[in-house]
Amino acid sequence: MTRTRLGIFVATFVVYVAIVVGVLTTSWPVRFDWQVMLFHPYKQWPEIHTFLDYFVVLGQRGPTAVAVAAWLGWRSYKQQSLRPLLVLGSSLLLLNVTVGAAKLGMGRLGPHYATEIGSNEMFAGGDIFPSGHTANAVVTWGVLAYLATTPLTRRVTSVIVASLAFGIGMTTVYLGTHWVSDVTLGWTAGLLVLLALPWFEPLMAYAEVHLMALLRRLRDSGALTPAPAGGLTVIAAPRPAVDDELPLREPVGAAASRPGGGPAPAAGRVPDAWPHLSPRPHTTRSERTPVTPTGSRRPPHADRAPRTAPLGPAAGRGRTAGT
């Protein structure tokens, strides 16, 4: 936290307090709010209403946080550092705590729910003071300028972010969802969060050291090893400690061909995990059970002589006559 940055922080905080006091006392900020509200900006330029409905999404916390987190996640991967993501997380946490507490504490109603002309609509159960869209646009996109690596990039990004936050704040006024004082307080609230980030740098550095050590331990233990494609886990079969623990299969009949029919020698064994069946006696072909019945496969016929009977002259004449 430099002296210049600290001076800007103090001046911004004074502006923040002045806006809150001006609204609480129903002074000129409230009167200006009502003048703009009764002017009905959304009725003056209806042709840009559709565009601004989409443009204001750039101030919503969900879409902007996802987009910026994706970009900073890629930067964290390239730099092998968690600091970009920690800065974004710390800034959003500060934003939710400070702006959320102010919204609920002051409970101001929006222009569409105002009950009395000229009233500040404070402590009536609302939650629009300060503007969350505006503060979120300042903080979420402003983190990109905060993390810029060169002075020129930081200046250019700061100008772009300031223009974007200004446009989003004025868009909420045009749509009638916020008072002008809501938007000005949202700008100052978001700027206070960005200016206060250097005070949390030591805590972020401490968290980064411990998180990186945890990631290294998980990676070394294999917990972060990706699984094979298809979600299947491949388990390698255990290999024997010694190569000659499993015997070599002997061909059938080899024992009978050896002198004395003794067991096979133990030398030359190689691992073989296939199951083996016990050897069975080899029978000759005449001892085997026939698979098909013996004899002719043709059905018996009364007029047909057996194939084994010799053909005589009468049989030949009968066959010739039959043909």
Helices and strands as residue ranges (DSSP letters): H 3-24, H 28-39, H 41-44, G 46-48, H 49-55, G 56-59, H 61-79, H 83-106, G 111-113, H 132-146, H 151-175, H 180-196, G 197-200, H 201-221, G 229-231, H 254-257, G 259-261, G 285-287, H 313-322
